[in-house]
Structures are given as C-alpha cells and as structure tokens.
Amino acid sequence: YQRRVHGSALNGLYPASTRTIFSQPIPINTMPYGFDNMFPSSTVCPAYSAIAPARTKQADWANNSAQFAPLLAKFRRIMGTTSSFEPVAGDLEWYFDILNARKCTGKHLPCSSDPSDCITDNDLAALNQLANWQVMAIYTAPNADKLGIGYLAEDIMGLIMEEKYKWVHLSAHDSTVLALLTALRITVDNELWPHMPPTLCLSSGMHHSMVAS
C-alpha cells in the first residue's frame, strides 16, 4: 500500500503529458522496518527507547497531564476510546491527527449520541496547545535528535556531499518531520508539530569547494 501511495505521488512531480498511468505507479523500493531510519526508532537505536519514558516521569509532564485530564476524558467518552487506543496512556498524537484532519477537511468535530455533547473548536485549540507541548518536551529532550533522527540526517548530508543527484525526494510521516525540525531548531508559528500536509525543503550550494547548507 505505501509503495503504491508514494509511487503515485511521484507522478505528480512530472508534467501531466509525461506521467505514467496512475493505476501503474512508479516502482520504488522500501527498506525493512528494522533497518528503516526514516522514523525515530528504538529498533535502529535501542538507546532511543529510554528517552520518552524518562521525560514523562518529570514533574512538568505530570502537571501538564493533570491539566489536560478532564479534556482527555471528554475525548475518550465522545469518541468511544480508552487508554488502550493511545500509543501510550495519555499520549495525544492520535487525537491530534484525527481531529485536525476532520477540521482541515471541513468535517464536523465528533459528537456523542447527544448532539449537544460535542468536541468544540475550543477543545481542539486546547488539544493543539498541549500536544505541541508534549512533542516539544519529547523531541527536545537531551540526545533525542542525535539518537532519534541522527542516522537519517547523516544519510541526507551524505547525499548532499556526494553531489550525485540534483533532486532527492523523501516521504515520511509527521513524526519524521518533527524530528528533523527539532534537529534543525526550526519551529513554525512557535509550534513544532507541522501543519498538514508538511513539506520540508533543504537546498545546498557550493562555496570554495565546501558544501554550505
């Protein structure tokens, strides 16, 4: 499925007159998950797995979780979810994805069986604020950038130094873009979580035989 999606997306980079038939996407190769460095992964770097649990045990995390608890309970009740739905109990990532996707595509935010009991725009704004705080806390933790996305950053730098390709296109989830933005110390409107759909463009040039990013 992922290869078909990304293969079709590559068609969009070419003029319509030269594109292949969309039912026949451009063939691409993928890397086995255990070796894929496109995503901050404890499989690639076991030391990375200790960063998030250590960060969530700190006092400021507990304070923010307590502040958000009533709203999280509302989301669970209206959406019919439990803590088992969340990657880690209290993790806001999937609520963030689902609710913002509905909002940006013009769909109504969910309601319970009572049509007056709904998730509101104010609820979504509060979610976005706290979700951004969570990802900032995790992705800016000591060594999170080096251990989480360092391998991919090294690969990208190698491609730049090699000067073999004029254009390299990488497609990944927002968690990869998050990690790269953190490593590059980039925020958008004082937020780290990229707006959907995010695109990060890196350009390079030559100066006195050295690569400048």
Phi and psi restraints in degrees (value plus and minus 20) as a CYANA .aco file:
   2 GLN   PHI     -81.9   -41.9
   2 GLN   PSI     -58.2   -18.2
   3 ARG   PHI     -85.9   -45.9
   3 ARG   PSI     -57.1   -17.1
   4 ARG   PHI     -87.0   -47.0
   4 ARG   PSI     -61.7   -21.7
   5 VAL   PHI     -82.2   -42.2
   5 VAL   PSI     -71.0   -31.0
   6 HIS   PHI     -92.2   -52.2
   6 HIS   PSI     -52.8   -12.8
   7 GLY   PHI     -84.2   -44.2
   7 GLY   PSI     -58.5   -18.5
   8 SER   PHI     -88.2   -48.2
   8 SER   PSI     -58.4   -18.4
   9 ALA   PHI     -81.8   -41.8
   9 ALA   PSI     -55.5   -15.5
  10 LEU   PHI     -82.6   -42.6
  10 LEU   PSI     -50.5   -10.5
  11 ASN   PHI     -77.0   -37.0
  11 ASN   PSI     -55.1   -15.1
  12 GLY   PHI     -87.8   -47.8
  12 GLY   PSI     -31.7     8.3
  13 LEU   PHI    -101.0   -61.0
  13 LEU   PSI     -30.8     9.2
  14 TYR   PHI    -129.7   -89.7
  14 TYR   PSI     134.6   174.6
  15 PRO   PHI     -76.8   -36.8
  15 PRO   PSI     127.2   167.2
  16 ALA   PHI     -75.2   -35.2
  16 ALA   PSI     -55.2   -15.2
  17 SER   PHI     -88.9   -48.9
  17 SER   PSI     -38.6     1.4
  18 THR   PHI    -129.0   -89.0
  18 THR   PSI     -20.6    19.4
  19 ARG   PHI     -92.7   -52.7
  19 ARG   PSI     129.7   169.7
  20 THR   PHI     -97.9   -57.9
  20 THR   PSI     147.7   187.7
  21 ILE   PHI     -83.2   -43.2
  21 ILE   PSI     114.2   154.2
  22 PHE   PHI     -84.8   -44.8
  22 PHE   PSI     -40.3    -0.3
  23 SER   PHI     -96.5   -56.5
  23 SER   PSI     -26.5    13.5
  24 GLN   PHI    -146.8  -106.8
  24 GLN   PSI      57.6    97.6
  25 PRO   PHI     -81.4   -41.4
  25 PRO   PSI     138.8   178.8
  26 ILE   PHI     -81.2   -41.2
  26 ILE   PSI     107.7   147.7
  27 PRO   PHI     -84.7   -44.7
  27 PRO   PSI     115.7   155.7
  28 ILE   PHI    -156.1  -116.1
  28 ILE   PSI     138.5   178.5
  29 ASN   PHI    -122.8   -82.8
  29 ASN   PSI     129.1   169.1
  30 THR   PHI    -140.9  -100.9
  30 THR   PSI     142.3   182.3
  31 MET   PHI    -125.4   -85.4
  31 MET   PSI     120.0   160.0
  32 PRO   PHI     -75.1   -35.1
  32 PRO   PSI     123.1   163.1
  33 TYR   PHI     -74.4   -34.4
  33 TYR   PSI     -59.4   -19.4
  34 GLY   PHI     -85.1   -45.1
  34 GLY   PSI     -34.7     5.3
  35 PHE   PHI    -137.9   -97.9
  35 PHE   PSI     -20.0    20.0
  36 ASP   PHI     -98.7   -58.7
  36 ASP   PSI      97.8   137.8
  37 ASN   PHI    -118.0   -78.0
  37 ASN   PSI      -8.0    32.0
  38 MET   PHI     -92.6   -52.6
  38 MET   PSI     -32.9     7.1
  39 PHE   PHI    -149.6  -109.6
  39 PHE   PSI     113.9   153.9
  40 PRO   PHI     -76.3   -36.3
  40 PRO   PSI      94.7   134.7
  41 SER   PHI    -159.4  -119.4
  41 SER   PSI     114.5   154.5
  42 SER   PHI     -94.1   -54.1
  42 SER   PSI     -34.2     5.8
  43 THR   PHI     -88.9   -48.9
  43 THR   PSI     -62.5   -22.5
  44 VAL   PHI     -95.1   -55.1
  44 VAL   PSI     -60.3   -20.3
  45 CYS   PHI    -155.5  -115.5
  45 CYS   PSI      77.1   117.1
  46 PRO   PHI     -75.9   -35.9
  46 PRO   PSI     -51.5   -11.5
  47 ALA   PHI     -83.4   -43.4
  47 ALA   PSI     -43.3    -3.3
  48 TYR   PHI     -84.8   -44.8
  48 TYR   PSI     -48.7    -8.7
  49 SER   PHI     -85.3   -45.3
  49 SER   PSI     -37.9     2.1
  50 ALA   PHI    -107.0   -67.0
  50 ALA   PSI     -33.1     6.9
  51 ILE   PHI     -90.2   -50.2
  51 ILE   PSI     -74.0   -34.0
  52 ALA   PHI     -83.1   -43.1
  52 ALA   PSI     -66.9   -26.9
  53 PRO   PHI     -78.8   -38.8
  53 PRO   PSI     -57.6   -17.6
  54 ALA   PHI     -87.6   -47.6
  54 ALA   PSI     -58.7   -18.7
  55 ARG   PHI     -88.8   -48.8
  55 ARG   PSI     -57.5   -17.5
  56 THR   PHI     -93.9   -53.9
  56 THR   PSI     -29.2    10.8
  57 LYS   PHI    -110.6   -70.6
  57 LYS   PSI     -23.0    17.0
  58 GLN   PHI    -101.6   -61.6
  58 GLN   PSI     137.1   177.1
  59 ALA   PHI     -82.4   -42.4
  59 ALA   PSI     -60.4   -20.4
  60 ASP   PHI     -85.9   -45.9
  60 ASP   PSI     -51.3   -11.3
  61 TRP   PHI     -86.1   -46.1
  61 TRP   PSI     -64.8   -24.8
  62 ALA   PHI     -81.4   -41.4
  62 ALA   PSI     -59.9   -19.9
  63 ASN   PHI     -84.5   -44.5
  63 ASN   PSI     -63.2   -23.2
  64 ASN   PHI     -88.7   -48.7
  64 ASN   PSI     -57.1   -17.1
  65 SER   PHI     -84.2   -44.2
  65 SER   PSI     -60.1   -20.1
  66 ALA   PHI     -85.2   -45.2
  66 ALA   PSI     -58.4   -18.4
  67 GLN   PHI     -84.0   -44.0
  67 GLN   PSI     -55.4   -15.4
  68 PHE   PHI    -109.5   -69.5
  68 PHE   PSI     -31.7     8.3
  69 ALA   PHI     -72.1   -32.1
  69 ALA   PSI     -66.6   -26.6
  70 PRO   PHI     -81.6   -41.6
  70 PRO   PSI     -58.5   -18.5
  71 LEU   PHI     -91.2   -51.2
  71 LEU   PSI     -58.0   -18.0
  72 LEU   PHI     -82.6   -42.6
  72 LEU   PSI     -60.1   -20.1
  73 ALA   PHI     -82.0   -42.0
  73 ALA   PSI     -57.6   -17.6
  74 LYS   PHI     -85.6   -45.6
  74 LYS   PSI     -63.7   -23.7
  75 PHE   PHI     -80.1   -40.1
  75 PHE   PSI     -65.7   -25.7
  76 ARG   PHI     -81.9   -41.9
  76 ARG   PSI     -61.0   -21.0
  77 ARG   PHI     -87.5   -47.5
  77 ARG   PSI     -67.7   -27.7
  78 ILE   PHI     -92.1   -52.1
  78 ILE   PSI     -58.4   -18.4
  79 MET   PHI    -110.1   -70.1
  79 MET   PSI     -25.0    15.0
  80 GLY   PHI      50.0    90.0
  80 GLY   PSI      11.0    51.0
  81 THR   PHI    -125.1   -85.1
  81 THR   PSI     148.5   188.5
  82 THR   PHI    -151.5  -111.5
  82 THR   PSI    -199.7  -159.7
  83 SER   PHI     -81.7   -41.7
  83 SER   PSI     -43.4    -3.4
  84 SER   PHI     -89.6   -49.6
  84 SER   PSI     -38.5     1.5
  85 PHE   PHI     -91.5   -51.5
  85 PHE   PSI     -46.8    -6.8
  86 GLU   PHI    -107.3   -67.3
  86 GLU   PSI     122.8   162.8
  87 PRO   PHI     -71.9   -31.9
  87 PRO   PSI     -63.2   -23.2
  88 VAL   PHI    -155.4  -115.4
  88 VAL   PSI     120.2   160.2
  89 ALA   PHI     -71.1   -31.1
  89 ALA   PSI     105.2   145.2
  90 GLY   PHI      70.3   110.3
  90 GLY   PSI     -25.1    14.9
  91 ASP   PHI     -91.6   -51.6
  91 ASP   PSI     113.1   153.1
  92 LEU   PHI    -116.1   -76.1
  92 LEU   PSI     -21.5    18.5
  93 GLU   PHI     -77.4   -37.4
  93 GLU   PSI     -68.1   -28.1
  94 TRP   PHI     -93.2   -53.2
  94 TRP   PSI     -53.6   -13.6
  95 TYR   PHI     -83.8   -43.8
  95 TYR   PSI     -62.4   -22.4
  96 PHE   PHI     -77.7   -37.7
  96 PHE   PSI     -69.6   -29.6
  97 ASP   PHI     -81.8   -41.8
  97 ASP   PSI     -70.4   -30.4
  98 ILE   PHI     -85.6   -45.6
  98 ILE   PSI     -68.8   -28.8
  99 LEU   PHI     -91.7   -51.7
  99 LEU   PSI     -58.8   -18.8
 100 ASN   PHI     -90.5   -50.5
 100 ASN   PSI     -53.3   -13.3
 101 ALA   PHI     -84.1   -44.1
 101 ALA   PSI     -61.2   -21.2
 102 ARG   PHI     -83.9   -43.9
 102 ARG   PSI     -62.2   -22.2
 103 LYS   PHI     -85.8   -45.8
 103 LYS   PSI     -64.9   -24.9
 104 CYS   PHI     -95.6   -55.6
 104 CYS   PSI     -34.7     5.3
 105 THR   PHI    -121.0   -81.0
 105 THR   PSI      -9.5    30.5
 106 GLY   PHI      58.6    98.6
 106 GLY   PSI      -3.8    36.2
 107 LYS   PHI    -112.3   -72.3
 107 LYS   PSI     134.0   174.0
 108 HIS   PHI     -89.8   -49.8
 108 HIS   PSI     126.3   166.3
 109 LEU   PHI     -90.4   -50.4
 109 LEU   PSI     131.6   171.6
 110 PRO   PHI     -83.8   -43.8
 110 PRO   PSI     131.2   171.2
 111 CYS   PHI    -146.0  -106.0
 111 CYS   PSI     139.5   179.5
 112 SER   PHI    -100.1   -60.1
 112 SER   PSI    -188.8  -148.8
 113 SER   PHI     -83.9   -43.9
 113 SER   PSI     -40.8    -0.8
 114 ASP   PHI    -110.5   -70.5
 114 ASP   PSI      92.5   132.5
 115 PRO   PHI     -82.7   -42.7
 115 PRO   PSI     -32.5     7.5
 116 SER   PHI    -111.1   -71.1
 116 SER   PSI     -25.6    14.4
 117 ASP   PHI    -124.7   -84.7
 117 ASP   PSI      69.6   109.6
 118 CYS   PHI    -149.5  -109.5
 118 CYS   PSI     138.0   178.0
 119 ILE   PHI     -95.3   -55.3
 119 ILE   PSI     109.5   149.5
 120 THR   PHI    -123.6   -83.6
 120 THR   PSI     150.5   190.5
 121 ASP   PHI     -81.5   -41.5
 121 ASP   PSI     -55.7   -15.7
 122 ASN   PHI     -85.5   -45.5
 122 ASN   PSI     -57.4   -17.4
 123 ASP   PHI     -81.8   -41.8
 123 ASP   PSI     -63.0   -23.0
 124 LEU   PHI     -85.6   -45.6
 124 LEU   PSI     -59.4   -19.4
 125 ALA   PHI     -82.8   -42.8
 125 ALA   PSI     -61.4   -21.4
 126 ALA   PHI     -84.9   -44.9
 126 ALA   PSI     -61.4   -21.4
 127 LEU   PHI     -79.2   -39.2
 127 LEU   PSI     -67.6   -27.6
 128 ASN   PHI     -81.2   -41.2
 128 ASN   PSI     -60.6   -20.6
 129 GLN   PHI     -82.6   -42.6
 129 GLN   PSI     -66.9   -26.9
 130 LEU   PHI     -96.2   -56.2
 130 LEU   PSI     -53.6   -13.6
 131 ALA   PHI     -84.3   -44.3
 131 ALA   PSI     -60.9   -20.9
 132 ASN   PHI     -84.4   -44.4
 132 ASN   PSI     -56.6   -16.6
 133 TRP   PHI     -83.6   -43.6
 133 TRP   PSI     -61.9   -21.9
 134 GLN   PHI     -81.5   -41.5
 134 GLN   PSI     -68.6   -28.6
 135 VAL   PHI     -89.1   -49.1
 135 VAL   PSI     -54.0   -14.0
 136 MET   PHI     -81.5   -41.5
 136 MET   PSI     -61.7   -21.7
 137 ALA   PHI     -84.4   -44.4
 137 ALA   PSI     -60.9   -20.9
 138 ILE   PHI     -94.8   -54.8
 138 ILE   PSI     -71.3   -31.3
 139 TYR   PHI     -97.2   -57.2
 139 TYR   PSI     -34.4     5.6
 140 THR   PHI    -124.0   -84.0
 140 THR   PSI     -11.4    28.6
 141 ALA   PHI     -83.5   -43.5
 141 ALA   PSI     133.5   173.5
 142 PRO   PHI     -72.8   -32.8
 142 PRO   PSI     109.7   149.7
 143 ASN   PHI      50.7    90.7
 143 ASN   PSI     -17.6    22.4
 144 ALA   PHI     -82.5   -42.5
 144 ALA   PSI     -60.8   -20.8
 145 ASP   PHI     -89.2   -49.2
 145 ASP   PSI     -63.7   -23.7
 146 LYS   PHI     -85.7   -45.7
 146 LYS   PSI     -66.1   -26.1
 147 LEU   PHI     -99.8   -59.8
 147 LEU   PSI     -50.6   -10.6
 148 GLY   PHI    -106.0   -66.0
 148 GLY   PSI     -60.1   -20.1
 149 ILE   PHI    -150.4  -110.4
 149 ILE   PSI     -14.5    25.5
 150 GLY   PHI     -79.3   -39.3
 150 GLY   PSI     -56.9   -16.9
 151 TYR   PHI     -85.5   -45.5
 151 TYR   PSI     -63.1   -23.1
 152 LEU   PHI     -86.9   -46.9
 152 LEU   PSI     -62.7   -22.7
 153 ALA   PHI     -78.9   -38.9
 153 ALA   PSI     -58.9   -18.9
 154 GLU   PHI     -84.6   -44.6
 154 GLU   PSI     -61.7   -21.7
 155 ASP   PHI     -83.1   -43.1
 155 ASP   PSI     -63.0   -23.0
 156 ILE   PHI     -82.7   -42.7
 156 ILE   PSI     -63.4   -23.4
 157 MET   PHI     -83.4   -43.4
 157 MET   PSI     -57.1   -17.1
 158 GLY   PHI     -83.5   -43.5
 158 GLY   PSI     -59.6   -19.6
 159 LEU   PHI     -83.5   -43.5
 159 LEU   PSI     -59.3   -19.3
 160 ILE   PHI     -85.8   -45.8
 160 ILE   PSI     -65.6   -25.6
 161 MET   PHI     -86.8   -46.8
 161 MET   PSI     -52.6   -12.6
 162 GLU   PHI     -88.8   -48.8
 162 GLU   PSI     -49.0    -9.0
 163 GLU   PHI      36.1    76.1
 163 GLU   PSI      11.6    51.6
 164 LYS   PHI    -109.3   -69.3
 164 LYS   PSI     -52.0   -12.0
 165 TYR   PHI    -135.6   -95.6
 165 TYR   PSI     122.4   162.4
 166 LYS   PHI    -102.4   -62.4
 166 LYS   PSI     -46.0    -6.0
 167 TRP   PHI    -167.0  -127.0
 167 TRP   PSI     110.5   150.5
 168 VAL   PHI    -145.6  -105.6
 168 VAL   PSI     106.9   146.9
 169 HIS   PHI    -134.2   -94.2
 169 HIS   PSI     100.7   140.7
 170 LEU   PHI    -135.6   -95.6
 170 LEU   PSI     113.2   153.2
 171 SER   PHI    -137.9   -97.9
 171 SER   PSI     110.9   150.9
 172 ALA   PHI    -175.5  -135.5
 172 ALA   PSI     151.9   191.9
 173 HIS   PHI     -96.5   -56.5
 173 HIS   PSI     148.9   188.9
 174 ASP   PHI     -82.0   -42.0
 174 ASP   PSI     -47.3    -7.3
 175 SER   PHI     -84.0   -44.0
 175 SER   PSI     -51.9   -11.9
 176 THR   PHI     -90.8   -50.8
 176 THR   PSI     -64.3   -24.3
 177 VAL   PHI     -82.5   -42.5
 177 VAL   PSI     -59.8   -19.8
 178 LEU   PHI     -75.0   -35.0
 178 LEU   PSI     -69.3   -29.3
 179 ALA   PHI     -84.2   -44.2
 179 ALA   PSI     -60.7   -20.7
 180 LEU   PHI     -87.5   -47.5
 180 LEU   PSI     -61.6   -21.6
 181 LEU   PHI     -80.4   -40.4
 181 LEU   PSI     -59.9   -19.9
 182 THR   PHI     -85.0   -45.0
 182 THR   PSI     -66.1   -26.1
 183 ALA   PHI     -81.0   -41.0
 183 ALA   PSI     -53.7   -13.7
 184 LEU   PHI    -108.8   -68.8
 184 LEU   PSI     -21.4    18.6
 185 ARG   PHI      38.8    78.8
 185 ARG   PSI      26.3    66.3
 186 ILE   PHI    -133.7   -93.7
 186 ILE   PSI     112.5   152.5
 187 THR   PHI    -148.4  -108.4
 187 THR   PSI     138.3   178.3
 188 VAL   PHI    -141.2  -101.2
 188 VAL   PSI      98.3   138.3
 189 ASP   PHI      34.4    74.4
 189 ASP   PSI      20.5    60.5
 190 ASN   PHI      41.5    81.5
 190 ASN   PSI       0.5    40.5
 191 GLU   PHI    -140.7  -100.7
 191 GLU   PSI     126.1   166.1
 192 LEU   PHI    -114.9   -74.9
 192 LEU   PSI     -59.5   -19.5
 193 TRP   PHI     -84.3   -44.3
 193 TRP   PSI      99.3   139.3
 194 PRO   PHI     -89.6   -49.6
 194 PRO   PSI     126.3   166.3
 195 HIS   PHI     -89.0   -49.0
 195 HIS   PSI     133.9   173.9
 196 MET   PHI    -113.8   -73.8
 196 MET   PSI     117.4   157.4
 197 PRO   PHI    -108.9   -68.9
 197 PRO   PSI     113.9   153.9
 198 PRO   PHI    -106.5   -66.5
 198 PRO   PSI     126.7   166.7
 199 THR   PHI    -153.1  -113.1
 199 THR   PSI     107.9   147.9
 200 LEU   PHI    -134.2   -94.2
 200 LEU   PSI      96.7   136.7
 201 CYS   PHI    -127.8   -87.8
 201 CYS   PSI     108.6   148.6
 202 LEU   PHI    -136.8   -96.8
 202 LEU   PSI     108.0   148.0
 203 SER   PHI    -139.7   -99.7
 203 SER   PSI     134.1   174.1
 204 SER   PHI    -157.1  -117.1
 204 SER   PSI     137.6   177.6
 205 GLY   PHI    -165.1  -125.1
 205 GLY   PSI     147.6   187.6
 206 MET   PHI    -122.4   -82.4
 206 MET   PSI     118.2   158.2
 207 HIS   PHI    -165.5  -125.5
 207 HIS   PSI      94.1   134.1
 208 HIS   PHI      33.0    73.0
 208 HIS   PSI      25.4    65.4
 209 SER   PHI      44.8    84.8
 209 SER   PSI      -5.2    34.8
 210 MET   PHI    -138.8   -98.8
 210 MET   PSI     127.3   167.3
 211 VAL   PHI    -102.5   -62.5
 211 VAL   PSI     108.8   148.8
 212 ALA   PHI    -133.1   -93.1
 212 ALA   PSI     108.5   148.5
